[in-house]
């Protein structure tokens, strides 16, 4: 029998509104008093009404992560239903010329703490919470039955695991021991670094934004700042850009960018790949660009970093705006969950003023639709972007 968690009076509204996170301060009592970390619990309102089930870790700030609202089936049935729903959604929203995607996006797919990315025939799994940790064997069993992958690799790493009292865990969960693989995004071939690459190997959330930039690139001089493995640069080349420059501080990432250029039939001189910190490069270069992608790493890891992040985002965007040719376009991003939305817009607005340019918002940008977020879960949003055009 599952333990039962009772919420304080009036603290059930977020859960009823679809927020899967229940913070420790909302809990009145537990029966038994100390449910095992990661175990499945019933969540009830102060008057005893069943709200749903989730897994708990009362030692953390996010004490419960909901898996199901209302009366719930067994955990195996929940996992099966969530995986099938996730796969069906990807068939709807991912283009047929892409075989790499976010297959399960944690809370957004009803499996809090579980991230599963697909790169062609290989799946990469991240289990970030104690509750997710308990699902490892069940997830592998279901994924093998559903998708028949060549391999399932685990890369369960990062701050969330440490907050949950878990050590990092990596390795092969099923199939071949592979360190790299090939995948296709928007018809472009990609070599994926499964062992050392960022996130699970690639920034899958930018797939639609890369396609958008490529559609704007014909005849343009394009700068891909913080280019990593060259995704935006490659999209620009396929879009028939006149000149493409990619800048990144990681020599390893640039080596993968060169491989990706070669995989798609582009020679070494098709794009200029520069080993440098992108902000320093933008401050020093006198070159002007018609189209710039600015996608720096997270600059606000927590709320206390927000003031410093505002300064850094303003400075980087000012540098990029100064490099825009008259009438040029800037695609700029913040991937910091603690610095998004209006905060980001205000920082870019300050950058515009400092650069003494007038820009127009063409679009608000976000992650590709295989990264869904529950409507009642604003905390699940993290990627904010703007497509801007110089007024001239």
HUWOMO-V557501 format. One record per residue. SS is DSSP state (A for helix, B for strand, O for the rest). Layout:
SS
SS
//
This chain:
O
O
B
B
B
B
B
O
O
O
O
O
A
A
A
A
O
O
O
O
B
B
B
A
A
A
B
B
B
B
B
O
O
O
O
O
O
O
O
B
B
B
B
B
O
O
O
O
O
B
B
B
B
B
B
B
O
O
O
O
O
B
B
B
B
B
B
B
B
O
O
O
O
O
A
A
A
A
A
A
A
A
A
A
A
A
A
A
A
A
A
A
A
O
O
O
O
O
O
B
B
B
B
B
B
A
A
A
A
O
O
O
O
B
B
B
B
B
B
O
O
B
B
B
B
B
B
O
O
A
A
A
A
O
O
A
A
A
A
A
A
A
A
A
A
A
A
O
O
O
B
B
B
B
B
B
O
O
A
A
A
A
A
O
O
O
O
O
B
B
B
B
B
B
B
O
O
O
O
B
B
B
B
B
B
O
O
B
B
B
B
B
B
O
O
O
O
O
O
O
O
O
O
A
A
A
A
A
A
A
A
A
A
A
A
O
O
O
O
O
B
B
B
B
B
O
O
O
O
O
A
A
A
A
A
A
A
A
O
O
O
O
B
B
B
B
B
B
O
O
A
A
A
A
A
A
A
A
A
A
A
A
A
O
O
O
O
O
O
O
O
B
B
B
B
O
O
A
A
A
A
A
A
A
O
O
O
O
B
B
B
B
B
B
O
O
O
O
O
O
O
O
A
A
A
A
A
A
A
A
A
A
A
A
A
A
A
A
A
A
A
A
A
B
B
B
B
B
B
B
B
B
B
B
O
B
O
O
B
O
O
A
A
A
A
A
A
A
A
A
A
A
A
A
A
O
O
O
B
B
B
B
B
B
B
O
O
O
O
O
O
O
O
O
O
O
O
A
A
A
O
O
O
B
B
B
B
B
B
B
O
O
//
